[in-house]
Amino acid sequence: MDQIEEIYRRHASAVFRFAWGLCGNRARAEDLVSETFVRLLTRAPKIHTQTALAYLLAIARNVYLTSHKRHSREVPLEGVFPAREVDPGVQIDDRARLDTALKALAELPEGERAALLLRVDFDLPYEEIAAALGISEGAVKVRVHRARMRLAEILEAKGKNR
């Protein structure tokens, strides 16, 4: 149990950032982090990647993909409900840029978004990203490149629409 606690202390915030990048929603990201560590605890797996972080991010992605299917059938409630807690994005000086970047990131296909987040936000080597996503190293490089290109196109288009 002490080992799990140490892994949680060391990697929970990174798993949260990755989950938030995947789903774009703080509450869902928190749920994904919880489910990731529950799966780690209950399944006591053999880690197939070089680091625990890469393994946790792979679990988080799988949890996201499973929950995404479920959440795709949900519909938003009518009306406006004020948030009770402060969104972390409020603390960033340029809220509009953050919102634009998150929306642009959400427009990327999931596979490209996951590969880009693992490479850019976590600075994982391509080999570990490949292991985490279950694809070849070459495919990871292609996904990261395509994600960067599409993200640039999306952000450029949004900049022209202002």
C-alpha positions, 0 to 999 in steps of 0.5 A: 500500500505504501508503494501505491501511495508513493505512486499517487503522490508522485504522479496524480497531478500529471495524470490529472493534467493528461485527463483534463487535456483529453476530456476538457472538463475538470470534474470528468478529469477528476473522475478519470484520475480516481478511476485510474488509481482504483484500477491500479490498486485493484488489479495490481498489474505488471507494468509493461512500460519503463515508468509508472507514469507512462503506465498510469497515463495508458490506464487513464486513456483507456478509462477515458475511452471507455467513459467517453462512449458512455458520456457521448449519450448524455445531453446537457441540462437546460438552463444556467447553473453557476459553478461553485468552485473556482475553475483553475483556468480563471487564475491564468491571465489570458482566459480567452487564449486558454479557452481557445487552446482547449477547444482547439485541442478538443477538436483533434482526434483522440489518438492524436490528442493523446499522443500530443499531450504525452509528448508535449505536456509530459515530455515522454520519449516516443518509445514510451508513448508507443507502449502507452498507446499500444501502437508503433513508435513510427505511428506515434511520430506521425500522430504527434506531427499531424496533431501539431499541424492540425492544432496550428490550422485550427488556431489560425482559423480561430484567429482569423474569425475574431 
